C-alpha cells in the first residue's frame, strides 16, 4: 500500500505571509497540494499534517477531496519543526503502508506524471526524489552581501517533492536523525545521513514551491495558463 | 558614463530550442531584455553581442529602441563562449564608459528598480550583482542520479544579472581570467578569481532566466499578468 504525507506544519517564518492559506483559483495552496496528489490515483491514503490552528480550515475540504477522488485524507497535528511534522505523519500511517511519499504543502502545481515517475522509481529502488539540475551560478556571501566563495554547480541538484521511500527505510533514517538531533530540510538528507542510497528523478519544470509573495502570483498565472 | 552589454551569443545548447528568438507579447526574448535595460534610463549606450547569424534579426528592432527610448544600441559579434562575447562587448564600449552592466539576453523580465539598485551599488563599491538566496535543499549526484553528497545552503546565493562593474576592474579581471584559460559562467566569477570584492544586491523575485521551454510559458504569463 502506498501512502502520502503532506507537510504543512510550521509557520512561514521566512516570508511573513501565510502562503499555505493563500487562495489560488478558489482553493488554498494547501488544498491544491493535497488534491494534486489525490488526483494521481497513486495513493491509498493521504496524511495531512498541519498545526492545530489550521485543523478546522482543513476539515472543511478534506471530506470533499475524499468524495471527489476516493482518497481518504486524515489530519494529524504537526510539531514545531518540519521534521517533527513528518515524524507525526509517519506515526499516523496505515500499518499496511509499505511506500510513502512526503510532499510539501507549498507545492500546489506538482504534475501527476512526475508524481507517478518518482513513485515508480522508489518502488524499484527504495528511495527517490523529484529534483532539477541547478542552472544558476552560486556564490557564498557573508552577512554584508560580500561574496566570499564559490560553489561548483556541476552535478548539483535542487531537491523538490514528492520524495518517496520504503516506509521502513524512512522510519529508521528518521529515528536515527532525530536521535542525533539533526535538523532536516528534507527527507533525502535523513537517508543520506543514514548511508541509504537515493535516486533523483528529473522533474518537469514548474513544480514551484511557494516561498515569496511573487511565487503566488506566478503560481496563479500558471494555474490559469 | 554608464554602459550596458547584453550577452546573447552562443547557442542554447542545454535545451535545444532558440530561447532568445522566442516571441513573448509580440517581441523576442532578446528584444525584451534590451528594452528592459533601455527603459531604466540608466544607460548611455547598450552593446548587444550576438552571433553573426542573429545580426539581421537584431537590426530590425535596434533602431526602434533608439527612437523610442533615446538609447543607442550597437551590435557586436560574439564568440563561441559566453566570456568571449563579454570580451567583445568590452572592446566595443564607448571609451568614456566608466561603469558597465552585463546582462543576460535571456532575462527579459528584469525590473527597472532592481537595475537601478544594482547600478547604484556598483557606483559606490565598484562591483555588484543582482542575486537571490538559495531556498532549495541541494545535493550532489553522480551521472546515474544517485545522491553522492550535500551542499550547505546557508549563505548561498544564486547569481542573476545585471552584474555591474567599474569598467577598468572588469577589464583587468577578464584579461587575467582569459590569460589563465578560466571558463566563466558569470562576471562575478572573474572578479572573485582576481580577488576583487563584489557586493550582492537582493533581487525582486521574478527575474527569470529563460532556460527551459516551460520558462517561456511562465515568462509569457508574467508579462501579461
Contacts between the chains, C-beta under 8 A, distances in Angstrom:
chain1	res1	chain2	res2	distance
A	14	B	135	7.6
A	131	B	139	7.4
A	131	B	141	7.7
A	134	B	136	8.0
A	134	B	138	6.7
A	135	B	14	7.6
A	135	B	209	7.3
A	135	B	211	5.3
A	136	B	134	8.0
A	136	B	158	3.6
A	136	B	159	6.2
A	136	B	160	7.8
A	136	B	209	7.8
A	137	B	158	7.2
A	137	B	159	4.2
A	137	B	185	4.5
A	137	B	186	4.6
A	137	B	188	7.1
A	137	B	189	6.7
A	138	B	134	6.6
A	138	B	156	5.7
A	138	B	157	7.0
A	138	B	158	5.9
A	138	B	159	7.2
A	139	B	131	7.4
A	139	B	156	7.6
A	139	B	157	5.5
A	139	B	159	6.2
A	139	B	188	6.3
A	139	B	192	7.3
A	139	B	198	8.0
A	139	B	200	7.4
A	140	B	155	5.0
A	140	B	156	5.9
A	140	B	157	7.4
A	141	B	131	7.7
A	141	B	155	6.0
A	141	B	157	5.2
A	141	B	200	5.2
A	142	B	155	7.1
A	144	B	199	7.8
A	145	B	199	5.2
A	145	B	200	4.3
A	145	B	201	7.2
A	145	B	202	7.7
A	146	B	197	5.9
A	146	B	198	7.2
A	146	B	199	6.1
A	146	B	200	7.7
A	147	B	188	6.2
A	147	B	191	8.0
A	147	B	192	5.9
A	147	B	197	7.3
A	147	B	198	4.4
A	147	B	199	7.8
A	147	B	200	6.5
A	148	B	155	7.6
A	149	B	192	7.8
A	150	B	189	6.7
A	150	B	192	6.3
A	151	B	151	6.1
A	151	B	156	6.4
A	153	B	185	7.7
A	155	B	140	5.0
A	155	B	141	6.0
A	155	B	142	7.1
A	155	B	148	7.6
A	156	B	138	5.7
A	156	B	139	7.6
A	156	B	140	6.0
A	156	B	151	6.4
A	157	B	138	6.9
A	157	B	139	5.4
A	157	B	140	7.4
A	157	B	141	5.2
A	158	B	136	3.7
A	158	B	137	7.2
A	158	B	138	5.9
A	159	B	136	6.2
A	159	B	137	4.2
A	159	B	138	7.2
A	159	B	139	6.1
A	160	B	136	7.8
A	185	B	137	4.5
A	185	B	153	7.6
A	186	B	137	4.6
A	188	B	137	7.1
A	188	B	139	6.3
A	188	B	147	6.2
A	189	B	137	6.7
A	189	B	150	6.7
A	191	B	147	8.0
A	192	B	139	7.3
A	192	B	147	5.9
A	192	B	149	7.8
A	192	B	150	6.3
A	197	B	146	5.9
A	197	B	147	7.3
A	198	B	139	8.0
A	198	B	146	7.2
A	198	B	147	4.4
A	199	B	144	7.8
A	199	B	145	5.3
A	199	B	146	6.1
A	199	B	147	7.8
A	200	B	139	7.5
A	200	B	141	5.2
A	200	B	145	4.3
A	200	B	146	7.7
A	200	B	147	6.6
A	201	B	145	7.2
A	202	B	145	7.7
A	204	B	214	7.0
A	205	B	212	4.5
A	205	B	214	3.8
A	205	B	215	6.6
A	206	B	214	5.1
A	206	B	218	7.1
A	209	B	135	7.3
A	209	B	136	7.7
A	211	B	135	5.3
A	212	B	205	4.5
A	214	B	204	7.0
A	214	B	205	3.8
A	214	B	206	5.2
A	215	B	205	6.6
A	217	B	206	8.0
A	217	B	222	7.7
A	217	B	225	6.6
A	218	B	206	7.1
A	218	B	218	6.4
A	218	B	221	7.5
A	218	B	222	6.4
A	220	B	225	7.8
A	221	B	218	7.5
A	221	B	221	3.8
A	221	B	222	6.4
A	221	B	224	7.9
A	221	B	225	4.6
A	222	B	217	7.7
A	222	B	218	6.4
A	222	B	221	6.4
A	224	B	221	7.8
A	225	B	217	6.6
A	225	B	220	7.8
A	225	B	221	4.5
